[in-house]
Each structure stands twice: as C-alpha cells, then as structure tokens.
Amino acid sequence: MSFLCALVLLIIISALRSFGQNVTQKERTMIVNQGARISLDCVYDKNVYYLFWYIQPPGKPPRIFLTDLGDGTSSGEGRSHNFQAKHDKNKKSFNMEKSASQLNDSAVYFCAGSDTVKSVGG
C-alpha cells in the first residue's frame, strides 16, 4: 500500500515593517508533497544588511532558523536541516530553499530584515 504524504508550510505574509524596513514574502500557504523541493521567497525594498528566516513549529514559539549577517551566506539551525538561503543584494532578496522536503518541515516560516542588529542568539 502506498501513501502520499504532504506537508503544509504556512508563511506569514504581512509585510514586516520594523525600523523603516519593508520585507515581503510572496507565499501565504504551501502544500508540498514529501520529497518535493521547497522554495520560499523573501524580498525587501530598502538597504537591509542583516536578514533572518524564523521557524515556528506547531505548538512551539518562533526561533531564528537561518541568518545572513552581511556576508551574503546563510548560517544557523536550518543548515543542519538541509535548508539554505542566499542574500542577493542586487535583487534585494533572501530566498530560502530545500531540495527534498520532509514531514517535520511543516511549520510557519517568516523572513525579517534590519539595517542594524545588536546581537543574535538562539
């Protein structure tokens, strides 16, 4: 017997406005078959130097998942789950992707940016 497993990714879409920065995600809700590629877009309208992807698993508080602290590469917990994000300063984007989704990827994901940051902690 074969089962088709799907996961649901909920995306907080409302533009995040903080310190004059406007960060926008295109997707609202995604339903992805297990094993399918995940691609989440995050764009901003002004100069943003520090970018963050947050994850909020069901029943848990949100936490930082991936960060770019100005060097163009992502780091954080998401890397150990095979997620990656690239900060493209020309396109003003910080898109996150994973080549093969898993059921435990079901969560709310949201992107945020800032032109200043004091500290980043887990």
C-alpha positions as CSV (number, residue, x, y, z in Angstrom):
1,M,0.0,0.0,0.0
2,S,1.3,3.4,-0.9
3,F,0.6,6.6,1.0
4,L,1.0,10.1,-0.3
5,C,2.4,12.3,2.4
6,A,2.2,16.0,2.3
7,L,3.4,18.8,4.5
8,V,2.0,22.2,4.9
9,L,4.2,25.3,5.1
10,L,2.4,28.3,6.5
11,I,4.0,31.6,5.6
12,I,3.4,34.9,7.4
13,I,2.8,37.3,4.5
14,S,2.0,40.6,6.0
15,A,4.8,42.9,5.2
16,L,7.1,43.2,8.3
17,R,7.8,46.9,9.0
18,S,10.4,47.5,11.6
19,F,12.8,50.4,11.7
20,G,11.5,51.5,8.3
21,Q,12.3,48.2,6.6
22,N,9.7,46.5,4.4
23,V,10.2,42.8,4.0
24,T,7.7,40.8,1.9
25,Q,7.1,37.1,1.3
26,K,5.1,36.0,-1.8
27,E,3.7,32.7,-0.5
28,R,0.9,32.5,2.0
29,T,0.4,28.8,2.4
30,M,2.2,26.0,0.6
31,I,1.3,22.3,0.4
32,V,4.2,20.3,-0.7
33,N,4.5,16.6,-1.2
34,Q,7.1,14.8,0.9
35,G,10.4,14.8,-1.1
36,A,9.5,17.8,-3.2
37,R,11.6,20.9,-3.4
38,I,10.7,23.8,-1.1
39,S,11.4,27.4,-2.3
40,L,10.3,30.4,-0.1
41,D,10.9,34.0,-1.5
42,C,11.8,37.0,0.7
43,V,12.3,40.4,-0.9
44,Y,12.9,43.8,0.7
45,D,12.6,47.4,-0.6
46,K,15.4,49.3,1.1
47,N,19.0,48.5,2.1
48,V,18.9,45.6,4.5
49,Y,22.2,44.3,5.8
50,Y,21.0,41.6,8.3
51,L,18.4,39.1,7.2
52,F,16.7,36.3,9.2
53,W,14.5,33.4,8.5
54,Y,12.4,32.3,11.5
55,I,10.7,29.0,12.0
56,Q,7.7,28.3,14.3
57,P,6.9,24.5,14.5
58,P,3.4,23.6,15.6
59,G,2.8,24.3,19.3
60,K,6.2,26.0,19.8
61,P,7.5,29.6,19.9
62,P,9.3,31.0,16.8
63,R,13.1,30.9,16.7
64,I,15.8,32.0,14.4
65,F,16.4,29.4,11.7
66,L,18.8,31.0,9.2
67,T,20.7,34.3,9.2
68,D,22.8,36.4,7.0
69,L,24.8,38.9,9.0
70,G,26.1,40.9,6.0
71,D,28.5,38.5,4.3
72,G,25.9,37.0,1.8
73,T,25.9,33.5,3.2
74,S,23.4,31.8,5.5
75,S,24.2,30.2,8.8
76,G,22.1,28.7,11.6
77,E,20.0,25.7,12.6
78,G,18.3,25.5,9.1
79,R,21.6,24.4,7.5
80,S,21.6,21.2,9.6
81,H,18.1,20.5,8.2
82,N,19.4,21.0,4.6
83,F,17.8,24.4,4.1
84,Q,19.9,27.2,2.6
85,A,19.3,30.8,1.9
86,K,21.2,33.3,-0.3
87,H,21.2,37.0,0.1
88,D,21.2,38.6,-3.4
89,K,21.8,42.3,-2.8
90,N,21.2,43.2,-6.5
91,K,17.7,41.5,-6.4
92,K,17.2,42.5,-2.8
93,S,16.2,39.0,-1.8
94,F,16.9,36.4,0.8
95,N,15.2,33.3,-0.7
96,M,15.3,30.0,1.2
97,E,15.1,26.5,-0.3
98,K,15.5,22.8,0.4
99,S,15.8,20.2,-2.3
100,A,13.7,17.5,-0.7
101,S,11.1,18.2,2.0
102,Q,10.3,16.1,5.0
103,L,7.2,15.9,7.1
104,N,9.0,17.5,10.1
105,D,9.5,20.6,7.9
106,S,5.8,21.5,8.5
107,A,5.9,24.9,10.2
108,V,5.3,28.6,9.9
109,Y,8.3,30.3,8.3
110,F,8.8,34.1,8.2
111,C,11.5,36.4,7.0
112,A,12.7,39.6,8.6
113,G,15.4,42.2,8.0
114,S,17.2,45.0,9.7
115,D,19.8,47.6,8.8
116,T,21.2,47.3,12.4
117,V,21.4,44.4,14.9
118,K,22.8,44.3,18.4
119,S,23.0,40.5,18.9
120,V,21.7,37.3,17.6
121,G,21.0,34.4,19.9
122,G,19.3,31.1,19.8
